[in-house]
Amino acid sequence: MDAAKLRELAPDELQEKYRQYREELFNLRFQNAIGQLKNTSRIKDVRKIIARVLTIAGEKARAGEAAHGTQD
């Protein structure tokens, strides 16, 4: 999934995507450990997608804080 599509998602949808990709990464690592994984490059791809999701979620969180302003 590319960054443009991820930026269109709401924060709760990003959380769901993060959960889905973490689960997929777990399954890929498990398959790799027992020798059933044919396409090992998918692990690298999923790790990059997870990083992308977390980056965009952080950007949205910071943008939300800036919009609300912090008052002491």
PyMOL Python script that loads the backbone (N, CA, C, O; Angstrom):
from pymol import cmd

cmd.read_pdbstr("""\
ATOM      1  N   MET A   1       0.860  -1.177   0.000  1.00  0.00           N
ATOM      2  CA  MET A   1       0.000   0.000   0.000  1.00  0.00           C
ATOM      3  C   MET A   1       0.900   1.231   0.000  1.00  0.00           C
ATOM      4  O   MET A   1       1.863   1.307   0.762  1.00  0.00           O
ATOM      5  N   ASP A   2       0.579   2.185  -0.854  1.00  0.00           N
ATOM      6  CA  ASP A   2       1.434   3.359  -0.954  1.00  0.00           C
ATOM      7  C   ASP A   2       1.000   4.442   0.036  1.00  0.00           C
ATOM      8  O   ASP A   2      -0.091   4.394   0.604  1.00  0.00           O
ATOM      9  N   ALA A   3       1.883   5.410   0.221  1.00  0.00           N
ATOM     10  CA  ALA A   3       1.673   6.446   1.231  1.00  0.00           C
ATOM     11  C   ALA A   3       0.451   7.305   0.931  1.00  0.00           C
ATOM     12  O   ALA A   3      -0.250   7.722   1.852  1.00  0.00           O
ATOM     13  N   ALA A   4       0.189   7.572  -0.336  1.00  0.00           N
ATOM     14  CA  ALA A   4      -0.957   8.417  -0.686  1.00  0.00           C
ATOM     15  C   ALA A   4      -2.269   7.786  -0.216  1.00  0.00           C
ATOM     16  O   ALA A   4      -3.143   8.480   0.304  1.00  0.00           O
ATOM     17  N   LYS A   5      -2.403   6.486  -0.397  1.00  0.00           N
ATOM     18  CA  LYS A   5      -3.627   5.801   0.049  1.00  0.00           C
ATOM     19  C   LYS A   5      -3.714   5.782   1.576  1.00  0.00           C
ATOM     20  O   LYS A   5      -4.797   5.913   2.146  1.00  0.00           O
ATOM     21  N   LEU A   6      -2.571   5.619   2.225  1.00  0.00           N
ATOM     22  CA  LEU A   6      -2.575   5.592   3.687  1.00  0.00           C
ATOM     23  C   LEU A   6      -2.939   6.951   4.272  1.00  0.00           C
ATOM     24  O   LEU A   6      -3.598   7.021   5.309  1.00  0.00           O
ATOM     25  N   ARG A   7      -2.520   8.023   3.622  1.00  0.00           N
ATOM     26  CA  ARG A   7      -2.819   9.368   4.121  1.00  0.00           C
ATOM     27  C   ARG A   7      -4.314   9.676   4.069  1.00  0.00           C
ATOM     28  O   ARG A   7      -4.792  10.535   4.811  1.00  0.00           O
ATOM     29  N   GLU A   8      -5.047   8.994   3.214  1.00  0.00           N
ATOM     30  CA  GLU A   8      -6.494   9.198   3.101  1.00  0.00           C
ATOM     31  C   GLU A   8      -7.268   8.547   4.242  1.00  0.00           C
ATOM     32  O   GLU A   8      -8.432   8.875   4.471  1.00  0.00           O
ATOM     33  N   LEU A   9      -6.626   7.627   4.959  1.00  0.00           N
ATOM     34  CA  LEU A   9      -7.320   6.882   6.007  1.00  0.00           C
ATOM     35  C   LEU A   9      -7.418   7.697   7.299  1.00  0.00           C
ATOM     36  O   LEU A   9      -6.577   8.549   7.584  1.00  0.00           O
ATOM     37  N   ALA A  10      -8.451   7.414   8.057  1.00  0.00           N
ATOM     38  CA  ALA A  10      -8.641   8.026   9.368  1.00  0.00           C
ATOM     39  C   ALA A  10      -7.690   7.354  10.367  1.00  0.00           C
ATOM     40  O   ALA A  10      -7.216   6.246  10.117  1.00  0.00           O
ATOM     41  N   PRO A  11      -7.412   8.010  11.485  1.00  0.00           N
ATOM     42  CA  PRO A  11      -6.496   7.423  12.476  1.00  0.00           C
ATOM     43  C   PRO A  11      -6.899   6.027  12.954  1.00  0.00           C
ATOM     44  O   PRO A  11      -6.037   5.167  13.137  1.00  0.00           O
ATOM     45  N   ASP A  12      -8.186   5.795  13.156  1.00  0.00           N
ATOM     46  CA  ASP A  12      -8.604   4.458  13.599  1.00  0.00           C
ATOM     47  C   ASP A  12      -8.412   3.419  12.498  1.00  0.00           C
ATOM     48  O   ASP A  12      -8.127   2.256  12.784  1.00  0.00           O
ATOM     49  N   GLU A  13      -8.566   3.832  11.245  1.00  0.00           N
ATOM     50  CA  GLU A  13      -8.314   2.917  10.126  1.00  0.00           C
ATOM     51  C   GLU A  13      -6.823   2.616  10.003  1.00  0.00           C
ATOM     52  O   GLU A  13      -6.439   1.505   9.638  1.00  0.00           O
ATOM     53  N   LEU A  14      -5.991   3.597  10.304  1.00  0.00           N
ATOM     54  CA  LEU A  14      -4.546   3.367  10.302  1.00  0.00           C
ATOM     55  C   LEU A  14      -4.160   2.354  11.380  1.00  0.00           C
ATOM     56  O   LEU A  14      -3.310   1.491  11.159  1.00  0.00           O
ATOM     57  N   GLN A  15      -4.791   2.469  12.539  1.00  0.00           N
ATOM     58  CA  GLN A  15      -4.535   1.505  13.613  1.00  0.00           C
ATOM     59  C   GLN A  15      -4.900   0.096  13.169  1.00  0.00           C
ATOM     60  O   GLN A  15      -4.177  -0.858  13.457  1.00  0.00           O
ATOM     61  N   GLU A  16      -6.005  -0.032  12.478  1.00  0.00           N
ATOM     62  CA  GLU A  16      -6.445  -1.345  11.995  1.00  0.00           C
ATOM     63  C   GLU A  16      -5.459  -1.889  10.956  1.00  0.00           C
ATOM     64  O   GLU A  16      -5.121  -3.072  10.981  1.00  0.00           O
ATOM     65  N   LYS A  17      -5.002  -1.032  10.049  1.00  0.00           N
ATOM     66  CA  LYS A  17      -4.008  -1.450   9.058  1.00  0.00           C
ATOM     67  C   LYS A  17      -2.729  -1.900   9.750  1.00  0.00           C
ATOM     68  O   LYS A  17      -2.132  -2.908   9.372  1.00  0.00           O
ATOM     69  N   TYR A  18      -2.312  -1.150  10.761  1.00  0.00           N
ATOM     70  CA  TYR A  18      -1.116  -1.511  11.515  1.00  0.00           C
ATOM     71  C   TYR A  18      -1.277  -2.900  12.124  1.00  0.00           C
ATOM     72  O   TYR A  18      -0.374  -3.732  12.030  1.00  0.00           O
ATOM     73  N   ARG A  19      -2.417  -3.147  12.744  1.00  0.00           N
ATOM     74  CA  ARG A  19      -2.670  -4.455  13.354  1.00  0.00           C
ATOM     75  C   ARG A  19      -2.629  -5.569  12.309  1.00  0.00           C
ATOM     76  O   ARG A  19      -2.052  -6.630  12.545  1.00  0.00           O
ATOM     77  N   GLN A  20      -3.245  -5.320  11.154  1.00  0.00           N
ATOM     78  CA  GLN A  20      -3.279  -6.325  10.088  1.00  0.00           C
ATOM     79  C   GLN A  20      -1.865  -6.648   9.576  1.00  0.00           C
ATOM     80  O   GLN A  20      -1.517  -7.813   9.385  1.00  0.00           O
ATOM     81  N   TYR A  21      -1.066  -5.612   9.359  1.00  0.00           N
ATOM     82  CA  TYR A  21       0.277  -5.840   8.845  1.00  0.00           C
ATOM     83  C   TYR A  21       1.188  -6.478   9.880  1.00  0.00           C
ATOM     84  O   TYR A  21       2.063  -7.266   9.523  1.00  0.00           O
ATOM     85  N   ARG A  22       1.001  -6.151  11.169  1.00  0.00           N
ATOM     86  CA  ARG A  22       1.790  -6.822  12.203  1.00  0.00           C
ATOM     87  C   ARG A  22       1.452  -8.312  12.246  1.00  0.00           C
ATOM     88  O   ARG A  22       2.335  -9.153  12.413  1.00  0.00           O
ATOM     89  N   GLU A  23       0.176  -8.626  12.094  1.00  0.00           N
ATOM     90  CA  GLU A  23      -0.240 -10.024  12.086  1.00  0.00           C
ATOM     91  C   GLU A  23       0.348 -10.743  10.867  1.00  0.00           C
ATOM     92  O   GLU A  23       0.820 -11.874  10.973  1.00  0.00           O
ATOM     93  N   GLU A  24       0.313 -10.074   9.712  1.00  0.00           N
ATOM     94  CA  GLU A  24       0.889 -10.672   8.505  1.00  0.00           C
ATOM     95  C   GLU A  24       2.387 -10.897   8.682  1.00  0.00           C
ATOM     96  O   GLU A  24       2.908 -11.937   8.280  1.00  0.00           O
ATOM     97  N   LEU A  25       3.082  -9.932   9.280  1.00  0.00           N
ATOM     98  CA  LEU A  25       4.514 -10.075   9.508  1.00  0.00           C
ATOM     99  C   LEU A  25       4.799 -11.260  10.429  1.00  0.00           C
ATOM    100  O   LEU A  25       5.737 -12.021  10.194  1.00  0.00           O
ATOM    101  N   PHE A  26       3.999 -11.412  11.465  1.00  0.00           N
ATOM    102  CA  PHE A  26       4.157 -12.550  12.370  1.00  0.00           C
ATOM    103  C   PHE A  26       4.015 -13.861  11.603  1.00  0.00           C
ATOM    104  O   PHE A  26       4.829 -14.772  11.753  1.00  0.00           O
ATOM    105  N   ASN A  27       2.976 -13.944  10.782  1.00  0.00           N
ATOM    106  CA  ASN A  27       2.734 -15.165  10.019  1.00  0.00           C
ATOM    107  C   ASN A  27       3.867 -15.430   9.021  1.00  0.00           C
ATOM    108  O   ASN A  27       4.285 -16.575   8.847  1.00  0.00           O
ATOM    109  N   LEU A  28       4.358 -14.384   8.373  1.00  0.00           N
ATOM    110  CA  LEU A  28       5.465 -14.561   7.427  1.00  0.00           C
ATOM    111  C   LEU A  28       6.718 -15.054   8.134  1.00  0.00           C
ATOM    112  O   LEU A  28       7.411 -15.938   7.631  1.00  0.00           O
ATOM    113  N   ARG A  29       7.013 -14.484   9.301  1.00  0.00           N
ATOM    114  CA  ARG A  29       8.186 -14.919  10.050  1.00  0.00           C
ATOM    115  C   ARG A  29       8.041 -16.369  10.497  1.00  0.00           C
ATOM    116  O   ARG A  29       9.003 -17.136  10.480  1.00  0.00           O
ATOM    117  N   PHE A  30       6.843 -16.728  10.891  1.00  0.00           N
ATOM    118  CA  PHE A  30       6.594 -18.107  11.310  1.00  0.00           C
ATOM    119  C   PHE A  30       6.792 -19.057  10.137  1.00  0.00           C
ATOM    120  O   PHE A  30       7.450 -20.088  10.274  1.00  0.00           O
ATOM    121  N   GLN A  31       6.223 -18.713   8.983  1.00  0.00           N
ATOM    122  CA  GLN A  31       6.379 -19.551   7.794  1.00  0.00           C
ATOM    123  C   GLN A  31       7.848 -19.661   7.398  1.00  0.00           C
ATOM    124  O   GLN A  31       8.306 -20.727   6.985  1.00  0.00           O
ATOM    125  N   ASN A  32       8.579 -18.568   7.523  1.00  0.00           N
ATOM    126  CA  ASN A  32       9.995 -18.581   7.180  1.00  0.00           C
ATOM    127  C   ASN A  32      10.768 -19.498   8.128  1.00  0.00           C
ATOM    128  O   ASN A  32      11.677 -20.213   7.705  1.00  0.00           O
ATOM    129  N   ALA A  33      10.407 -19.474   9.394  1.00  0.00           N
ATOM    130  CA  ALA A  33      11.108 -20.283  10.388  1.00  0.00           C
ATOM    131  C   ALA A  33      10.930 -21.773  10.143  1.00  0.00           C
ATOM    132  O   ALA A  33      11.844 -22.562  10.385  1.00  0.00           O
ATOM    133  N   ILE A  34       9.757 -22.156   9.664  1.00  0.00           N
ATOM    134  CA  ILE A  34       9.520 -23.580   9.431  1.00  0.00           C
ATOM    135  C   ILE A  34       9.775 -23.983   7.975  1.00  0.00           C
ATOM    136  O   ILE A  34       9.518 -25.122   7.585  1.00  0.00           O
ATOM    137  N   GLY A  35      10.279 -23.042   7.180  1.00  0.00           N
ATOM    138  CA  GLY A  35      10.701 -23.361   5.822  1.00  0.00           C
ATOM    139  C   GLY A  35       9.598 -23.407   4.786  1.00  0.00           C
ATOM    140  O   GLY A  35       9.794 -23.994   3.722  1.00  0.00           O
ATOM    141  N   GLN A  36       8.443 -22.808   5.053  1.00  0.00           N
ATOM    142  CA  GLN A  36       7.339 -22.847   4.102  1.00  0.00           C
ATOM    143  C   GLN A  36       7.232 -21.586   3.254  1.00  0.00           C
ATOM    144  O   GLN A  36       6.453 -21.550   2.301  1.00  0.00           O
ATOM    145  N   LEU A  37       8.000 -20.554   3.583  1.00  0.00           N
ATOM    146  CA  LEU A  37       7.871 -19.280   2.886  1.00  0.00           C
ATOM    147  C   LEU A  37       8.699 -19.298   1.605  1.00  0.00           C
ATOM    148  O   LEU A  37       9.910 -19.516   1.637  1.00  0.00           O
ATOM    149  N   LYS A  38       8.028 -19.064   0.476  1.00  0.00           N
ATOM    150  CA  LYS A  38       8.706 -19.054  -0.818  1.00  0.00           C
ATOM    151  C   LYS A  38       9.219 -17.662  -1.160  1.00  0.00           C
ATOM    152  O   LYS A  38      10.325 -17.524  -1.681  1.00  0.00           O
ATOM    153  N   ASN A  39       8.429 -16.624  -0.873  1.00  0.00           N
ATOM    154  CA  ASN A  39       8.781 -15.253  -1.226  1.00  0.00           C
ATOM    155  C   ASN A  39       9.248 -14.510   0.025  1.00  0.00           C
ATOM    156  O   ASN A  39       8.454 -13.847   0.693  1.00  0.00           O
ATOM    157  N   THR A  40      10.523 -14.624   0.333  1.00  0.00           N
ATOM    158  CA  THR A  40      11.038 -14.017   1.558  1.00  0.00           C
ATOM    159  C   THR A  40      11.113 -12.496   1.460  1.00  0.00           C
ATOM    160  O   THR A  40      11.215 -11.826   2.488  1.00  0.00           O
ATOM    161  N   SER A  41      11.066 -11.943   0.274  1.00  0.00           N
ATOM    162  CA  SER A  41      11.122 -10.488   0.139  1.00  0.00           C
ATOM    163  C   SER A  41       9.856  -9.826   0.671  1.00  0.00           C
ATOM    164  O   SER A  41       9.849  -8.624   0.935  1.00  0.00           O
ATOM    165  N   ARG A  42       8.789 -10.598   0.829  1.00  0.00           N
ATOM    166  CA  ARG A  42       7.543 -10.046   1.363  1.00  0.00           C
ATOM    167  C   ARG A  42       7.744  -9.570   2.798  1.00  0.00           C
ATOM    168  O   ARG A  42       7.083  -8.621   3.221  1.00  0.00           O
ATOM    169  N   ILE A  43       8.631 -10.198   3.554  1.00  0.00           N
ATOM    170  CA  ILE A  43       8.908  -9.767   4.925  1.00  0.00           C
ATOM    171  C   ILE A  43       9.426  -8.337   4.913  1.00  0.00           C
ATOM    172  O   ILE A  43       8.968  -7.495   5.686  1.00  0.00           O
ATOM    173  N   LYS A  44      10.377  -8.068   4.036  1.00  0.00           N
ATOM    174  CA  LYS A  44      10.942  -6.725   3.931  1.00  0.00           C
ATOM    175  C   LYS A  44       9.870  -5.722   3.510  1.00  0.00           C
ATOM    176  O   LYS A  44       9.803  -4.618   4.050  1.00  0.00           O
ATOM    177  N   ASP A  45       9.038  -6.103   2.554  1.00  0.00           N
ATOM    178  CA  ASP A  45       7.972  -5.215   2.085  1.00  0.00           C
ATOM    179  C   ASP A  45       7.000  -4.869   3.208  1.00  0.00           C
ATOM    180  O   ASP A  45       6.624  -3.708   3.368  1.00  0.00           O
ATOM    181  N   VAL A  46       6.596  -5.861   3.979  1.00  0.00           N
ATOM    182  CA  VAL A  46       5.635  -5.639   5.061  1.00  0.00           C
ATOM    183  C   VAL A  46       6.252  -4.765   6.151  1.00  0.00           C
ATOM    184  O   VAL A  46       5.564  -3.922   6.726  1.00  0.00           O
ATOM    185  N   ARG A  47       7.534  -4.954   6.441  1.00  0.00           N
ATOM    186  CA  ARG A  47       8.198  -4.107   7.435  1.00  0.00           C
ATOM    187  C   ARG A  47       8.203  -2.648   6.986  1.00  0.00           C
ATOM    188  O   ARG A  47       8.024  -1.747   7.805  1.00  0.00           O
ATOM    189  N   LYS A  48       8.404  -2.413   5.703  1.00  0.00           N
ATOM    190  CA  LYS A  48       8.389  -1.046   5.175  1.00  0.00           C
ATOM    191  C   LYS A  48       6.991  -0.442   5.250  1.00  0.00           C
ATOM    192  O   LYS A  48       6.834   0.740   5.557  1.00  0.00           O
ATOM    193  N   ILE A  49       5.977  -1.259   4.967  1.00  0.00           N
ATOM    194  CA  ILE A  49       4.600  -0.768   5.044  1.00  0.00           C
ATOM    195  C   ILE A  49       4.256  -0.402   6.483  1.00  0.00           C
ATOM    196  O   ILE A  49       3.607   0.615   6.726  1.00  0.00           O
ATOM    197  N   ILE A  50       4.684  -1.218   7.434  1.00  0.00           N
ATOM    198  CA  ILE A  50       4.433  -0.925   8.849  1.00  0.00           C
ATOM    199  C   ILE A  50       5.085   0.394   9.235  1.00  0.00           C
ATOM    200  O   ILE A  50       4.476   1.209   9.929  1.00  0.00           O
ATOM    201  N   ALA A  51       6.315   0.609   8.792  1.00  0.00           N
ATOM    202  CA  ALA A  51       7.001   1.869   9.087  1.00  0.00           C
ATOM    203  C   ALA A  51       6.250   3.039   8.463  1.00  0.00           C
ATOM    204  O   ALA A  51       6.146   4.104   9.073  1.00  0.00           O
ATOM    205  N   ARG A  52       5.734   2.853   7.270  1.00  0.00           N
ATOM    206  CA  ARG A  52       4.974   3.902   6.592  1.00  0.00           C
ATOM    207  C   ARG A  52       3.708   4.234   7.370  1.00  0.00           C
ATOM    208  O   ARG A  52       3.374   5.404   7.555  1.00  0.00           O
ATOM    209  N   VAL A  53       3.006   3.201   7.823  1.00  0.00           N
ATOM    210  CA  VAL A  53       1.773   3.399   8.590  1.00  0.00           C
ATOM    211  C   VAL A  53       2.070   4.163   9.875  1.00  0.00           C
ATOM    212  O   VAL A  53       1.350   5.100  10.221  1.00  0.00           O
ATOM    213  N   LEU A  54       3.124   3.769  10.582  1.00  0.00           N
ATOM    214  CA  LEU A  54       3.472   4.438  11.832  1.00  0.00           C
ATOM    215  C   LEU A  54       3.894   5.884  11.601  1.00  0.00           C
ATOM    216  O   LEU A  54       3.568   6.759  12.402  1.00  0.00           O
ATOM    217  N   THR A  55       4.609   6.140  10.522  1.00  0.00           N
ATOM    218  CA  THR A  55       5.032   7.495  10.203  1.00  0.00           C
ATOM    219  C   THR A  55       3.833   8.387   9.935  1.00  0.00           C
ATOM    220  O   THR A  55       3.750   9.500  10.455  1.00  0.00           O
ATOM    221  N   ILE A  56       2.911   7.902   9.128  1.00  0.00           N
ATOM    222  CA  ILE A  56       1.728   8.696   8.786  1.00  0.00           C
ATOM    223  C   ILE A  56       0.833   8.885  10.003  1.00  0.00           C
ATOM    224  O   ILE A  56       0.252   9.955  10.185  1.00  0.00           O
ATOM    225  N   ALA A  57       0.717   7.856  10.838  1.00  0.00           N
ATOM    226  CA  ALA A  57      -0.077   7.988  12.062  1.00  0.00           C
ATOM    227  C   ALA A  57       0.537   9.052  12.974  1.00  0.00           C
ATOM    228  O   ALA A  57      -0.187   9.843  13.579  1.00  0.00           O
ATOM    229  N   GLY A  58       1.853   9.074  13.072  1.00  0.00           N
ATOM    230  CA  GLY A  58       2.533  10.086  13.886  1.00  0.00           C
ATOM    231  C   GLY A  58       2.334  11.483  13.330  1.00  0.00           C
ATOM    232  O   GLY A  58       2.127  12.434  14.084  1.00  0.00           O
ATOM    233  N   GLU A  59       2.395  11.609  12.010  1.00  0.00           N
ATOM    234  CA  GLU A  59       2.169  12.914  11.379  1.00  0.00           C
ATOM    235  C   GLU A  59       0.765  13.421  11.681  1.00  0.00           C
ATOM    236  O   GLU A  59       0.566  14.593  12.002  1.00  0.00           O
ATOM    237  N   LYS A  60      -0.203  12.517  11.572  1.00  0.00           N
ATOM    238  CA  LYS A  60      -1.590  12.906  11.841  1.00  0.00           C
ATOM    239  C   LYS A  60      -1.776  13.285  13.307  1.00  0.00           C
ATOM    240  O   LYS A  60      -2.521  14.215  13.617  1.00  0.00           O
ATOM    241  N   ALA A  61      -1.106  12.576  14.204  1.00  0.00           N
ATOM    242  CA  ALA A  61      -1.212  12.886  15.633  1.00  0.00           C
ATOM    243  C   ALA A  61      -0.613  14.260  15.919  1.00  0.00           C
ATOM    244  O   ALA A  61      -1.189  15.052  16.665  1.00  0.00           O
ATOM    245  N   ARG A  62       0.539  14.537  15.325  1.00  0.00           N
ATOM    246  CA  ARG A  62       1.164  15.847  15.532  1.00  0.00           C
ATOM    247  C   ARG A  62       0.325  16.954  14.906  1.00  0.00           C
ATOM    248  O   ARG A  62       0.224  18.047  15.463  1.00  0.00           O
ATOM    249  N   ALA A  63      -0.267  16.682  13.766  1.00  0.00           N
ATOM    250  CA  ALA A  63      -1.127  17.677  13.113  1.00  0.00           C
ATOM    251  C   ALA A  63      -2.366  17.944  13.970  1.00  0.00           C
ATOM    252  O   ALA A  63      -2.830  19.082  14.042  1.00  0.00           O
ATOM    253  N   GLY A  64      -2.896  16.924  14.609  1.00  0.00           N
ATOM    254  CA  GLY A  64      -4.033  17.082  15.490  1.00  0.00           C
ATOM    255  C   GLY A  64      -3.696  17.890  16.719  1.00  0.00           C
ATOM    256  O   GLY A  64      -4.509  18.694  17.174  1.00  0.00           O
ATOM    257  N   GLU A  65      -2.510  17.692  17.264  1.00  0.00           N
ATOM    258  CA  GLU A  65      -2.062  18.465  18.427  1.00  0.00           C
ATOM    259  C   GLU A  65      -1.864  19.922  18.048  1.00  0.00           C
ATOM    260  O   GLU A  65      -2.213  20.819  18.816  1.00  0.00           O
ATOM    261  N   ALA A  66      -1.309  20.161  16.872  1.00  0.00           N
ATOM    262  CA  ALA A  66      -1.065  21.532  16.417  1.00  0.00           C
ATOM    263  C   ALA A  66      -2.377  22.261  16.156  1.00  0.00           C
ATOM    264  O   ALA A  66      -2.491  23.460  16.410  1.00  0.00           O
ATOM    265  N   ALA A  67      -3.365  21.532  15.649  1.00  0.00           N
ATOM    266  CA  ALA A  67      -4.659  22.138  15.354  1.00  0.00           C
ATOM    267  C   ALA A  67      -5.383  22.523  16.638  1.00  0.00           C
ATOM    268  O   ALA A  67      -6.050  23.555  16.695  1.00  0.00           O
ATOM    269  N   HIS A  68      -5.248  21.685  17.673  1.00  0.00           N
ATOM    270  CA  HIS A  68      -5.925  21.981  18.939  1.00  0.00           C
ATOM    271  C   HIS A  68      -5.133  22.948  19.789  1.00  0.00           C
ATOM    272  O   HIS A  68      -5.694  23.640  20.639  1.00  0.00           O
ATOM    273  N   GLY A  69      -3.847  23.000  19.566  1.00  0.00           N
ATOM    274  CA  GLY A  69      -2.993  23.895  20.370  1.00  0.00           C
ATOM    275  C   GLY A  69      -2.819  23.360  21.768  1.00  0.00           C
ATOM    276  O   GLY A  69      -3.719  22.735  22.330  1.00  0.00           O
ATOM    277  N   THR A  70      -1.667  23.610  22.316  1.00  0.00           N
ATOM    278  CA  THR A  70      -1.418  23.183  23.693  1.00  0.00           C
ATOM    279  C   THR A  70      -1.403  24.403  24.574  1.00  0.00           C
ATOM    280  O   THR A  70      -0.697  25.376  24.310  1.00  0.00           O
ATOM    281  N   GLN A  71      -2.194  24.336  25.629  1.00  0.00           N
ATOM    282  CA  GLN A  71      -2.267  25.451  26.558  1.00  0.00           C
ATOM    283  C   GLN A  71      -1.785  24.971  27.916  1.00  0.00           C
ATOM    284  O   GLN A  71      -2.075  23.854  28.344  1.00  0.00           O
ATOM    285  N   ASP A  72      -1.053  25.830  28.572  1.00  0.00           N
ATOM    286  CA  ASP A  72      -0.532  25.490  29.896  1.00  0.00           C
ATOM    287  C   ASP A  72      -1.457  25.917  30.993  1.00  0.00           C
ATOM    288  O   ASP A  72      -1.160  25.702  32.169  1.00  0.00           O
TER     289      ASP A  72
END
""", "prot")
cmd.dss("prot")
cmd.show_as("cartoon", "prot")
cmd.util.cbc("prot")
cmd.orient("prot")
